Amino acid sequence: MMAERRPRRPRRRRRWIVLGAVVLVLALAVGAGWWRLPPPATDLADPPGDRLEITQRGDWQVGEFTITLADRIVVTHPDAARPVWSTPTGRAFVTAATGSPTYRDDVGLLRVADELTATWTRQTVDSVHLDGEDLVLTGHLDDDGSEIAWDLTLTEGAPGRLDVDVHVEGTGTEQPDRLYLTAEREAGERVHGLGAQSGDYDLVGRRVPLIPREQGIARGNQPLSLAVDLTAAAAGGQDTTYLVSGVAVTSRARSLAYRGERIASLDLRGADRMVWEVWSDEATFSVAAAATPLDALAIHSGWTGAADPPPDWTQQGAVVGLQGGTEEVRADLATLREAGVPVAAVWLQDWSGRRVTDFGDRLQWNWALDEDRYPGWQELVAELAAEDIRVLTYTNAFLSADSGAAAAARGDRDLHAEASGLGYLVRTPDGEVDEIDQQGFDAAMVDLSNPEAREWFAQVIAEEVAGVGASGWMADFAEGPPPDAVLDGGTGEQWRAAWPVLWQEVNDRAMEIAGLTETGLVWHRSGHSASAGTADALWLGDQLQDWSAEDGLASVPALLHSTAASGMAQVHSDVGGYTSLALPLVPDVGRDAELLARWAEVSVLGPVFRTHEGNRPADVVQAADDPETAAALAAAARLFVSLAPERARLTAEDPLGAAQHHPWFVHGDEALIGGADTEIAMGPDVLLAPVLSPGEESVDVVLPPGRWVHVWSGQVHGDPDAVTGLEVDAPLGQPALFAREGSAVEGELADVVEAERASAD
């Protein structure tokens, strides 16, 4: 049933009074010095000011790109309606600096501050010449009497792609280790992408760091973030994320992407420009010449790669996260299946053993089967295989000494001892194995900068993780080593941003060894630009089990939109979230049945539909707790399965085709941007407007131009030539899902709805 727009019910005044009192108590505690807040997660120095002098002017051709140099650079291409890269008039496009960073690591939430100790901001273009088919610009940068050299080479790397190589070099002791590349941004030009970025879809006004790290807990949701920071210095913010990318696309279909894997940031605070900062004396960028944002991503996929869709079996049902031991898994699985949940796999993250900490249930980080916890494991795997249900496990990039010792005591491999004996663990500046605090226990990283260590770890994963009959696993962590770590290949700072992709390559190699390349599934939480191609699948990490837009359910659309705008198509979230909390002074955080059901609904378009029991499984609602909760999960899982043919069609046409985009990115109508930030488009024919607030039974929808069928009622809405706004009923079990009239998916979804109604009768 459709209705006129009606005002939202007011929030209860009592809740705000309670929250206000909590904030006041916490603020007084901070002011009195009882607790101390941690420093900001990111405190980078502003890019230096600039000035440009050009001694050569003219036009040059690099492939199909035309480069014009006058009082700025302007690059054009016949496929693009406007310049694909231009720089502000009279302002330097390359500058450099030397920085002095400081770091603080709060259990993986790396805090970074930087000061500039020297800058070179006055740019002179001394020479421009063609070197074969490349255009080379050279000159010098100076500041306060000090001078360094710079060069910039433009190459047509592929059709529609201009590669920009920048290098700065000092003399003697004056060596730059920061470079800056500037692009003009037009008035009203929005910027999207850069990995998993929460908050506003448009990143303009922010400075976005490309530093993989723990994203934190609550991420600005108050007063919870204040409580988390006071107790654990772990709240994080909108600038902290596991998953970064150097790919950004503007609303004018322009894209200047950073291709490297050094610490970097994109400054979008300027009114007329955006400035890349890279912590290196050299960097490579790519400019896409595209007619649409989707075309720009296709061009960049030539260097980022584009992952194949998950194996077909993942589309047959839910990947159900269970734990607790053999009989507990059997019992919970029986409950779910009796409720009608289609199950493609069971994911048993505690296969290597359980560890209980103050944070909740954790795991034993020695990647070998704990048969004390799972007696009769092989019988369980065989039993499930006979029912066409696969088993998935877990691993991460750490090894724990106490877990290894416990495994050795029961006759299994002690992987920490093996890696330490081989010299494969990350070390401190003092040469000791770097045992890193994990909130209740310590663990060491395998040195992924060492090719021999990577091969050893891949063999271990193939033999131990896959070797127990698993068809895949979660590949957790790998945000990067401590910046001062001593590695086989250099320092932690140098390798920090490259770490996620190295970890994905290790797991790819393990899949190859185990013979699972075509049929297995591995999903990762950390990532960088190349993760678009190296990761089988990505997930959004440890999200809070609440409704918040900062870190809970309401953050999911923004995170999916930004990863999709970065060229990452195979991305999903934990159904139900992960983190629940019990902290002093603030209400407990943990999901109820409604939140679990709504999270399942927002996940139906994803490449994988996977549940998680969370860090405190006994304290929050689980799908197997009762028939009603299981039935809600079953309905969403069946809807996910019904969309499998559409996902297959989209990915057959384009590897990025099934990405979960903001509707504007697919449909291109800027009028959508204000009203559709929480909607998700999968291809041109499917639109989901999820309910993201508790107690709501309807949702406002903005339909792109066209005729759209509301799946549950069969009613047709929309205007072929204009955006349409309406309110639609969305009770639990019936998310606001629309299919384009006349599309193949419309008929498929209609059949599903008819079958659901028949089974209900």
LINRAQUI-V588431 format. One line per field, one symbol per residue. phi: phi as a letter, one per 30 degrees, with the letter a starting at -180 (. if undefined). psi: psi as a letter, one per 30 degrees, with the letter a starting at -180 (. if undefined). A space follows every 50 residues. Layout:
phi->???
psi->???
This chain:
phi->.cbdebddddddddedddddddedddddddddidbbdddedbbcddedda abbbcbblbbcbhcdcccbbcacbcbaddcdbedabbedicdcbbaaccb dbbbcchjddcbbbbccabbbccbccbbadcicccccblbcbahicbbcb bbccbddaeibccbccbbbcbidccdbbbbbcbdbdeiddbbjijdcdid dddejcccdcbdaedjbjhjdcddddddddcbhbdiadccadbcadcbbc dcicaccdcdbceaacccdddbabbdcbdacaacbbcccbdbeddddddd ddcdibdddeeeddddldccdbajjedddedddddddddjddcdacccdc dcjcbcbddkdcbdcbdbdcdddbdiedddddddddcicdcbbbabdcbc dddddddddcjcdcddddddddiccdbdedideddcdcijacacdddddc eddddedddedddcddddjdcladcdiidkdeecdcceckcdddceddee dedddddeddddddicedccbbbbccabeddecdceabbdidcddbcddd bcedddedddeddddcicccbbbddjicdcbbbdibdecadcdddddddd ddcddddbcbcbdidbddcbdcdddadddddddddddddedddedddddd dddaecdceccdeeddcicdddddcbdccbccidcbbbcddbbdidbbbd bccdekcbcdedcidcbjbecadbcacbdbdejbddcbbdeidddddddd ddddddddddd
psi->klllklkkkklkeeeeeeeeeeeeeeeeeeefgelkklllekikkkklll kkkkfklaklkjbgkkkkjcglkkklkffkflkfkllkkgkkfklllklj lklkjihfjkkkkkkkfkljfjkkjekklkjbglkkklalklkhfkklll lkkkkjflkgkjkjkkkkkakbfijkgklkkkkkklkgjlklbgaikaak ekfkfljjkijklkfljehfjkgeeeeeeefghgeaafgklejlkgkkkl fggkjjkkfahlklljjgflfglkjkkkilgllklkkkjlfleeeeeeef ffffljklllleffgfakjjjllfleeeeeeeeeeeeffgjkjelkjifg fglkkklffakalkhjikkjfeeikheeeeeeeeefghklklaklaglkk eeeeeeeefgglkjeeeeeeffggkkllffglkjjkkhiflllkkkjffj eeeeeeeeeeeeeeeffggkgalkjlbhfllkegkklegbleeefeffee eeeeeeeeeeeeefggefflkkklellaefffffkelllgailkiaglfe gaeffeeeeeeeeefggjfikllkjfleklkjlkflkkkllaeeeeeeee efgfflfkjklkflfiefflklfgeleeeeeeeeeeeeeeeffeeeeeee feekfgfgljlkeeeefgjfffefggfglkkjafgkkkilkgkkgkglkk kjklklkkkjeeffkkllkfglkkklkkkilkfilikkkkkflefeeeee eeeeeeeeee.
